[in-house]
Structure formats: C-alpha cells, structure tokens
Amino acid sequence: MAEVADDRVVGMKEALKQAQEGMKLFKVEEVAELDIDAASKFKEEMDAKIAGLEAEAAALTGKDNKKLRQEKDKDKTNLKKDKQYIDACKVVKGLQPAHGFFVKTPAAPKAAAV
C-alpha cells in the first residue's frame, strides 16, 4: 500500500480541491456604508403618500366607489413594492439593501468565479 501522510487520505486530492473552492463561498463579504439619513427621509415621504392613499380609499365608501377604492389600493401596493422603498425599509432596519439604493460607498467587488 502507498504510504499516507497523517493529514491526507489517498485518492482524495480532487475532493480536497473542491472543498477548498466551496469554502471560498463562505468568506465574509465586505459591508457597504449605508446612507441611513436619506433612506429614512425617503421612507417617511413614501409612508406619508401611502397614508394619504389609505385615507382617500377609506373616504370612498359604498358600492359606487368600489373601482376607485381598488385603484387607490393598487397605487398603495405599487408604492410598497417599489425597489427603492424596499431598500429604504431595509436600510432603516440596519440591513443591507437588496437593490443597491442608499449606499454611500459600495462594497469591494467580488473576485470573478472560475
């Protein structure tokens, strides 16, 4: 039988190489500096618009105003689904933005995968 070093197993050279490549995925990413002031200002403005739409929709009562209420609700939903609003909410909570808004200095780019 072939002589084996204490820390290696015979025939596992390729598996070790794959394991090392896989461990590169777990390296800590650099955190980007966030613009919390701009995010909170934007979020407050959007929340005010959303509250205004909710008030308008609440004022439209009855069967005759159903379509108008639905339009206001759709507008409110579209504002909440806006990528910039989502990032503002995340930044205010202290999380990293998903879409790249409200970042003062971007994180260093990752090395290209081989």
Beta strands, then each sheet from edge to edge (+ up, - down):
strand 1: 33-34
strand 2: 103-105
sheet 1: 1+ 2-
end
